[in-house]
Amino acid sequence: MVIVDTNQFTDKSPGHLAPVLLQQQIQRGGVAEYLPFKTQSFVPDDLPPALEWASLTAELRPLYDGALLALGRLNGLHLRIEGAQSLLRALWVREAKLSSKVENIDTTASDMVFAAAQRDLPERSRGKEAWNYVLALEFGVESPLPLCTRLIKEIHAKLLTGVRGGDTRPGEFRDVPVYIGDPLRGPREARYVPPPPGEKLDRCIQAFESFVHRNDQRIPPLIAIAIAHYQFEAIHPFRDGNGRVGRVLASRSLVKEQLLDRPTVYFSEFIHKHRQRYADLLLGVSVHGNWKAWVEFMLQAIMTQAQDSIVRTEHLLHLRQSYYGALHQARANPRLMRLVDRLFTTPVVNAQEAQLILDVEKPTVYADLRLCERLRILTEYTGKKRFRDWVARDILHAIEASTEDLRSVFDEDP
């Protein structure tokens, strides 16, 4: 969200400005000092906005129906897949990677899966940071709690526990004013200043919670999800991690609104590809109340990412069947099917883990791992003679690759 000049606000703005005191850092004699700086914060009005909902829904109907159709196709595909849950974890890893990239946390799929496997590798700390997103998403979707303050805080705690940002009160709303912008330039050139902590922030969160439980029959569910996402980002209730928590809540809402059976549509890839437009549209709501353009963007994101999930799921299913086929052709013991299924959950394994999965003695497990290497299901990663790890590179590729690259695989198949 970008707010450059408070004079830009019009009478259509769905909020008001409130004074807030920030701290501007200055240098005196080589020593940093902080001076109070008074500026304006933006406090969004309670949802829903006063719009002609029937007219807006009619204008957006073709795009809305396209998004629903894509969600329906995705649901149908997952209902037909036996053991779909293990395949879906790979989609979660991709979302976590891209959601972290939106926040300038650059990591790789291999770093994340090593973090998931609890390998103690300090150089992969960013993998752990991104993997926490998977844990937060899993927790948020599976929690029996309705969308409430407690759930939002618990998701945030999952996201930031044990990683960078862990010193910013994980699981607690901020108790200090913050700004969004270049920290080197300070609050005088802030792009956005969200509501101040205390009474105003608390009231915004309470109103947000009331809206998501309101079930306003005038507002179709996908549009409600879009405007709720704007509101959460405008409130910015935490010192860190707001964007990631907001995307978890949006993905969760698709399931809780019974638009998806499983959390398999994510927003981060679309947002990352269109970061500037995303920021401009959030600004357009805050300054001009331009809800239509914002909702259009979110509907396009849902439709595009549902289509991506269809392609990616089909690719993962194709990959799993090719692994099964290779094992069958090699007349491998059926127990290795269990190892294949586990790889789609966590595409890295060592001998000790494989032994537990396969329930065999050490000589047998090494023979099984060698067979999986020969069949190109696994690749030894470390290059060591001891404490080795094997990775499923094809699964990692399915996580990393673009939709277009995955489509080309099917185009090349005979």
VMD Tcl script that draws the C-alpha trace (Angstrom):
set ca {
  {0.00 0.00 0.00}
  {1.35 3.43 -0.93}
  {0.24 6.74 0.49}
  {2.50 9.58 -0.62}
  {0.49 12.69 0.12}
  {-2.38 12.93 2.61}
  {-3.82 15.74 0.49}
  {-4.72 13.10 -2.10}
  {-7.59 11.83 0.01}
  {-11.05 12.54 -1.39}
  {-14.49 12.51 0.17}
  {-14.90 8.98 -1.22}
  {-12.08 7.65 0.94}
  {-13.36 4.79 3.16}
  {-11.58 6.07 6.25}
  {-10.21 9.09 8.03}
  {-6.85 10.46 9.11}
  {-5.73 10.44 12.72}
  {-2.60 12.03 14.23}
  {0.19 9.73 15.30}
  {3.64 10.27 16.78}
  {6.56 8.44 15.15}
  {10.28 8.56 15.86}
  {12.61 10.11 13.28}
  {16.24 9.01 13.55}
  {18.93 11.65 13.13}
  {22.71 11.57 13.47}
  {24.47 13.98 15.82}
  {28.19 13.66 16.18}
  {28.06 10.10 14.89}
  {25.45 9.14 17.48}
  {21.90 8.15 16.51}
  {19.14 10.12 18.20}
  {15.39 9.77 17.86}
  {13.15 12.81 17.70}
  {9.35 12.66 17.83}
  {7.69 13.33 14.51}
  {3.97 14.05 14.24}
  {2.23 12.78 11.11}
  {-1.12 11.37 9.98}
  {-2.22 7.74 10.03}
  {-5.05 6.20 8.04}
  {-7.92 4.59 9.98}
  {-10.25 2.61 7.69}
  {-14.01 2.78 8.17}
  {-15.88 -0.33 9.24}
  {-16.88 -2.75 6.51}
  {-18.91 -3.09 4.40}
  {-18.49 0.06 2.34}
  {-21.63 1.86 1.15}
  {-21.77 0.54 -2.43}
  {-24.49 -0.37 -4.91}
  {-23.85 -4.07 -4.45}
  {-26.32 -5.33 -7.06}
  {-24.82 -3.04 -9.71}
  {-21.22 -3.92 -8.77}
  {-21.97 -7.64 -8.79}
  {-23.62 -7.38 -12.21}
  {-20.60 -5.54 -13.66}
  {-18.22 -8.14 -12.28}
  {-20.39 -11.16 -13.13}
  {-18.32 -12.56 -16.06}
  {-15.08 -12.42 -14.07}
  {-16.80 -13.71 -10.92}
  {-18.28 -16.67 -12.80}
  {-14.89 -17.40 -14.37}
  {-13.30 -17.55 -10.92}
  {-16.07 -19.85 -9.63}
  {-15.68 -22.12 -12.65}
  {-11.93 -22.45 -12.07}
  {-12.50 -23.22 -8.38}
  {-15.09 -25.85 -9.31}
  {-12.73 -27.56 -11.75}
  {-10.01 -27.61 -9.12}
  {-12.37 -29.11 -6.55}
  {-13.43 -31.81 -8.98}
  {-9.83 -32.70 -9.75}
  {-8.88 -33.08 -6.10}
  {-11.94 -35.21 -5.37}
  {-10.74 -37.71 -7.98}
  {-7.20 -38.00 -6.58}
  {-6.50 -40.77 -4.13}
  {-4.14 -39.55 -1.40}
  {-4.50 -35.94 -2.53}
  {-3.30 -34.53 0.79}
  {0.31 -35.57 0.21}
  {0.31 -33.93 -3.23}
  {-1.13 -30.73 -1.82}
  {1.78 -30.20 0.55}
  {3.96 -29.50 -2.48}
  {1.54 -26.71 -3.45}
  {1.82 -25.30 0.07}
  {5.61 -25.23 -0.23}
  {5.33 -23.21 -3.45}
  {2.96 -20.71 -1.86}
  {5.23 -20.34 1.17}
  {8.22 -19.68 -1.07}
  {6.38 -17.05 -3.12}
  {4.68 -15.44 -0.13}
  {8.08 -14.99 1.46}
  {9.46 -13.60 -1.80}
  {6.80 -10.88 -1.74}
  {8.36 -9.84 1.58}
  {11.89 -9.92 0.06}
  {12.72 -13.21 1.78}
  {14.39 -15.11 -1.06}
  {14.75 -18.84 -0.57}
  {14.68 -22.05 -2.57}
  {12.41 -25.06 -2.43}
  {15.34 -27.22 -1.34}
  {16.15 -24.85 1.54}
  {12.54 -25.04 2.65}
  {12.25 -28.81 2.55}
  {15.52 -29.20 4.46}
  {14.12 -26.80 7.04}
  {10.90 -28.85 7.12}
  {12.97 -31.98 7.70}
  {14.59 -30.17 10.66}
  {18.11 -30.31 9.31}
  {20.29 -28.02 11.40}
  {21.77 -25.90 8.62}
  {22.28 -22.25 9.62}
  {22.75 -21.12 6.03}
  {19.17 -22.20 5.38}
  {17.62 -19.94 8.01}
  {15.53 -18.27 5.32}
  {14.19 -21.70 4.43}
  {12.98 -22.02 8.00}
  {11.45 -18.56 7.79}
  {9.53 -19.54 4.66}
  {8.61 -22.98 6.03}
  {6.92 -21.29 8.96}
  {4.40 -20.00 6.41}
  {3.44 -23.59 5.59}
  {2.94 -24.27 9.30}
  {0.90 -21.09 9.69}
  {-1.28 -21.94 6.68}
  {-1.80 -25.51 7.85}
  {-2.68 -24.31 11.34}
  {-5.02 -21.60 10.07}
  {-6.99 -23.92 7.80}
  {-7.24 -26.82 10.25}
  {-8.07 -24.74 13.32}
  {-11.68 -25.21 14.49}
  {-11.74 -21.58 15.58}
  {-13.73 -19.07 13.53}
  {-11.83 -16.13 12.14}
  {-11.24 -14.17 15.33}
  {-8.58 -12.20 17.17}
  {-7.26 -15.32 18.88}
  {-6.85 -17.19 15.59}
  {-5.17 -14.24 13.86}
  {-2.67 -13.95 16.72}
  {-1.98 -17.69 16.76}
  {-1.32 -17.71 13.00}
  {1.10 -14.82 13.47}
  {2.90 -16.68 16.26}
  {3.33 -19.74 14.02}
  {4.73 -17.51 11.30}
  {7.40 -15.70 13.33}
  {8.40 -18.16 16.06}
  {12.11 -18.95 15.98}
  {12.96 -16.81 12.95}
  {13.78 -13.24 11.98}
  {11.08 -11.00 13.39}
  {10.78 -13.13 16.51}
  {11.67 -10.05 18.56}
  {8.57 -8.17 17.37}
  {6.11 -9.81 19.78}
  {4.89 -12.81 17.72}
  {1.24 -13.46 18.39}
  {0.58 -9.98 19.80}
  {-0.82 -6.90 18.13}
  {1.64 -4.06 17.93}
  {1.93 -1.69 20.87}
  {3.86 0.96 18.93}
  {3.02 3.04 15.86}
  {4.69 1.89 12.66}
  {5.11 3.10 9.13}
  {5.73 1.45 5.79}
  {8.57 2.85 3.76}
  {12.33 3.03 3.43}
  {13.77 2.74 6.97}
  {16.80 4.78 5.90}
  {14.57 7.72 5.01}
  {12.42 7.44 8.10}
  {8.78 8.27 8.75}
  {8.92 11.71 7.12}
  {8.87 9.92 3.76}
  {6.64 7.04 4.83}
  {4.57 5.40 2.11}
  {1.83 4.45 4.54}
  {1.06 4.86 8.23}
  {-1.60 2.44 9.55}
  {-3.88 3.10 12.55}
  {-2.09 3.89 15.82}
  {-1.95 1.19 18.51}
  {-4.43 1.09 21.33}
  {-8.09 1.98 21.07}
  {-8.16 2.76 17.33}
  {-6.32 -0.40 16.31}
  {-8.42 -2.56 18.64}
  {-11.64 -1.10 17.29}
  {-10.54 -1.72 13.70}
  {-9.80 -5.38 14.48}
  {-13.12 -5.84 16.27}
  {-14.99 -4.35 13.32}
  {-13.00 -6.55 10.91}
  {-13.97 -9.63 12.92}
  {-17.63 -8.56 12.96}
  {-17.67 -8.17 9.18}
  {-16.28 -11.62 8.37}
  {-19.02 -13.17 10.53}
  {-21.80 -10.91 9.26}
  {-22.78 -13.04 6.21}
  {-24.21 -10.09 4.32}
  {-26.43 -11.63 1.63}
  {-25.87 -8.66 -0.67}
  {-22.15 -9.40 -1.01}
  {-21.07 -12.54 -2.90}
  {-18.43 -14.56 -1.00}
  {-15.48 -13.90 -3.33}
  {-16.13 -10.16 -3.20}
  {-16.36 -10.33 0.60}
  {-12.96 -12.08 0.68}
  {-11.48 -9.35 -1.53}
  {-12.67 -6.44 0.58}
  {-11.69 -8.22 3.82}
  {-8.16 -8.67 2.47}
  {-7.91 -4.95 1.76}
  {-9.14 -4.16 5.25}
  {-6.62 -6.40 6.99}
  {-3.72 -4.90 5.04}
  {-4.99 -1.38 5.81}
  {-5.19 -2.13 9.54}
  {-1.68 -3.66 9.58}
  {-2.11 -5.00 13.15}
  {1.38 -6.48 13.66}
  {4.84 -4.99 13.59}
  {5.94 -7.62 11.03}
  {4.37 -10.37 8.94}
  {1.11 -8.61 8.07}
  {1.21 -9.44 4.37}
  {1.82 -13.12 4.98}
  {-0.88 -13.37 7.64}
  {-3.31 -11.59 5.32}
  {-2.63 -14.08 2.53}
  {-3.09 -17.02 4.90}
  {-6.47 -15.60 5.94}
  {-7.54 -15.12 2.32}
  {-6.63 -18.71 1.37}
  {-8.33 -19.97 4.52}
  {-11.50 -18.05 3.67}
  {-11.88 -19.88 0.35}
  {-12.14 -23.12 2.32}
  {-14.26 -21.81 5.18}
  {-16.71 -20.26 2.69}
  {-16.97 -23.75 1.09}
  {-15.63 -22.48 -2.22}
  {-12.77 -24.99 -2.00}
  {-12.52 -28.34 -0.25}
  {-8.81 -27.90 0.39}
  {-6.54 -24.83 0.59}
  {-5.06 -25.00 -2.90}
  {-5.50 -21.46 -4.27}
  {-2.95 -18.93 -3.12}
  {-2.44 -15.27 -3.90}
  {1.30 -14.73 -3.53}
  {2.39 -15.60 -7.06}
  {-0.13 -13.22 -8.60}
  {0.70 -10.47 -6.13}
  {4.43 -10.91 -6.70}
  {3.99 -10.66 -10.48}
  {1.86 -7.52 -10.11}
  {3.37 -5.91 -7.02}
  {3.12 -2.33 -8.22}
  {-0.46 -2.72 -9.39}
  {-1.35 -4.40 -6.10}
  {0.07 -1.43 -4.21}
  {-1.59 1.09 -6.52}
  {-4.99 -0.56 -6.18}
  {-4.78 -0.64 -2.40}
  {-3.98 3.06 -2.57}
  {-6.89 3.56 -4.93}
  {-9.28 2.18 -2.32}
  {-7.81 4.23 0.52}
  {-7.71 7.51 -1.38}
  {-10.62 7.30 -3.82}
  {-12.75 4.40 -2.60}
  {-12.09 2.59 -5.90}
  {-13.41 -0.78 -4.75}
  {-14.33 -2.08 -8.20}
  {-10.78 -2.10 -9.56}
  {-9.52 -3.74 -6.37}
  {-12.16 -6.49 -6.45}
  {-11.46 -7.10 -10.15}
  {-7.79 -7.61 -9.31}
  {-8.59 -10.13 -6.57}
  {-11.07 -12.06 -8.73}
  {-8.45 -12.25 -11.47}
  {-5.94 -13.48 -8.89}
  {-8.31 -16.22 -7.70}
  {-9.09 -17.39 -11.24}
  {-5.47 -17.32 -12.38}
  {-4.15 -19.13 -9.33}
  {-6.92 -21.75 -9.47}
  {-5.89 -22.47 -13.05}
  {-2.26 -22.70 -11.94}
  {-3.20 -25.16 -9.19}
  {-5.02 -27.32 -11.73}
  {-1.94 -27.52 -13.96}
  {0.40 -28.07 -11.00}
  {-1.80 -30.76 -9.44}
  {-2.07 -32.60 -12.77}
  {1.71 -32.45 -13.10}
  {2.26 -33.79 -9.59}
  {-0.26 -36.57 -10.21}
  {1.48 -37.44 -13.47}
  {4.80 -37.47 -11.64}
  {3.52 -39.74 -8.88}
  {2.13 -42.19 -11.43}
  {5.44 -42.22 -13.28}
  {7.24 -43.08 -10.02}
  {4.76 -45.89 -9.35}
  {5.22 -47.14 -12.90}
  {9.01 -47.14 -12.64}
  {8.87 -49.12 -9.39}
  {6.42 -51.60 -10.87}
  {8.53 -52.10 -13.98}
  {11.62 -52.67 -11.81}
  {9.62 -55.22 -9.78}
  {10.38 -53.28 -6.63}
  {8.84 -54.20 -3.30}
  {5.44 -52.43 -2.90}
  {6.71 -50.87 0.33}
  {8.55 -48.29 -1.78}
  {5.18 -46.79 -2.69}
  {5.07 -45.53 0.91}
  {8.38 -43.76 0.40}
  {7.12 -42.14 -2.81}
  {4.01 -40.84 -1.05}
  {6.14 -39.41 1.76}
  {8.33 -37.56 -0.77}
  {5.37 -35.47 -1.93}
  {4.95 -34.33 1.66}
  {8.65 -33.65 2.27}
  {10.88 -34.20 -0.80}
  {14.01 -34.97 1.25}
  {14.89 -38.11 3.16}
  {17.87 -39.69 4.90}
  {18.55 -43.33 5.63}
  {17.19 -43.19 9.17}
  {13.90 -41.65 8.01}
  {13.60 -44.10 5.13}
  {14.16 -46.97 7.53}
  {11.24 -45.83 9.68}
  {8.99 -45.34 6.65}
  {9.84 -48.72 5.10}
  {10.25 -50.72 8.33}
  {13.32 -52.62 7.11}
  {16.88 -53.28 8.28}
  {19.75 -50.95 7.36}
  {21.21 -53.02 4.51}
  {17.78 -53.22 2.91}
  {17.09 -49.51 3.23}
  {20.35 -48.62 1.50}
  {19.51 -51.06 -1.27}
  {16.09 -49.42 -1.61}
  {17.65 -45.95 -1.76}
  {20.11 -47.10 -4.42}
  {17.21 -48.45 -6.47}
  {15.37 -45.14 -6.17}
  {18.53 -43.38 -7.33}
  {18.81 -45.71 -10.31}
  {15.17 -45.03 -11.21}
  {15.83 -41.27 -10.86}
  {13.22 -40.89 -8.15}
  {15.90 -39.71 -5.71}
  {19.23 -37.94 -6.06}
  {21.89 -37.95 -3.33}
  {22.31 -34.31 -2.34}
  {25.26 -33.98 0.03}
  {28.06 -35.75 -1.81}
  {29.18 -37.20 1.51}
  {29.78 -40.79 2.55}
  {27.99 -40.34 5.87}
  {24.99 -38.34 7.07}
  {23.65 -38.24 3.55}
  {20.37 -36.81 2.29}
  {18.43 -37.69 -0.83}
  {16.05 -35.30 -2.60}
  {13.27 -35.79 -5.13}
  {14.44 -33.27 -7.72}
  {11.39 -33.67 -9.95}
  {9.11 -32.69 -7.07}
  {11.31 -29.69 -6.27}
  {11.11 -28.71 -9.94}
  {7.31 -28.93 -9.81}
  {7.40 -26.51 -6.87}
  {9.80 -24.07 -8.54}
  {8.68 -24.18 -12.17}
  {6.34 -21.73 -13.85}
  {2.90 -22.79 -15.03}
  {4.08 -22.49 -18.63}
  {7.02 -24.83 -18.02}
  {4.74 -27.44 -16.48}
  {2.26 -27.18 -19.35}
  {5.10 -27.84 -21.78}
  {5.75 -31.20 -20.10}
  {2.28 -32.38 -21.12}
  {2.72 -30.93 -24.60}
  {5.88 -33.01 -25.05}
  {4.31 -36.26 -23.82}
  {3.49 -38.67 -26.62}
}
mol new
graphics top color blue
foreach p $ca { graphics top sphere $p radius 0.5 }
foreach p [lrange $ca 0 end-1] q [lrange $ca 1 end] { graphics top cylinder $p $q radius 0.2 }
display resetview
